């Protein structure tokens, strides 16, 4: 048994060093996931600008897919898409 005092116990839920958020695969938290219809996508990148998790992958100034390891399924990308090419589907 560890007999640490309350001041010695580390605070939970803290990212203690910079740049470590990539190590946490938070995609398992979601109930719905975004699916992209690339035939409809105009590569406006609104989804990329508004994604709070930086889960929209971009290559050569075009939407290249979704990083499902970090996407939490919030649906913001689907809401801001002007051509409705992103659909939230239940996992």
Helices and strands as residue ranges (DSSP letters): G 21-23, G 27-29, E 32-36, H 46-50, E 56-59, E 62-66, H 76-80, E 86-90
